[in-house]
Amino acid sequence: MDRATRRIVGCFIGQRDAPGAFGLWQSIPAPYLDAVCHTDGLRFYRGVVFGALHRIGGTQHIERDGATLRLRLAHLVRQSLSFSRQQTTLETLVWLFLHRYNTSLS
């Protein structure tokens, strides 16, 4: 998330492990790769965000957006109520939500 505009600039759907951290890092556009990255302290982020660019904390806004995402997309809450049979369907739903969220910001 861009801290100034609150726009979501990258996303990765998967496990919170080393490949997931690398996938998230790869989803970030080039202009943001030199910016300071605030994370929740997951140890795998240290492998992709180096030195002074990595700060732990300051993730309240992205956590709030994650809660909104779970609230609006039933696919992310309980598998028994609503689920996607294919990973690509879930990814499409999340990307559509993120696109709509970003375009709603002025």
Secondary structure, 3 states (H helix, E strand, C coil): CCCCCCCCCCCCCCCCCHHHHHHHHHHCCHHHCCCCEEECCCHHHHHCCCHHHEEECCCHHHHHHHHHHHHHCHHHCCCCCCCCCCHHHHHHHHHHHHHHHHHHCC
